[in-house]
Amino acid sequence: MGFSSRLKAHRHLLTLETLKFIVEYLTEPNVKSASLRSGIPETYASRQGAWLMKLPMVRRALESDLDDRELRRLQAALKNIEDEMQVCREILGLTD
């Protein structure tokens, strides 16, 4: 499955990568920087960030009027998800 096929398959799903992008963009509204900080490789950062910005789900999320407390809560929730993903990687022997 090519890069563009994977993107099309995920346009209706809130993936971890998409959630990271949303949180990073809410923190600093710059598409390429948010893409890079969310873990998207530099080769694809601008292109994938621009594509993510077109998704209705992402646009709705970015239109949310979050205050600082809600943003910190969102960042904490993302951190918890990443911690649990690490536990899963360790259990499955998928650590580097």
Secondary structure, DSSP 8 states (H G I E B T S, - for coil): --HHHHHHHTTTS--HHHHHHHHHHHHS--HHHHHHHTT--HHHHHHHHHHHHHSHHHHHHHHS---HHHHHHHHHHHHHHHHHHHHHHHHHT---
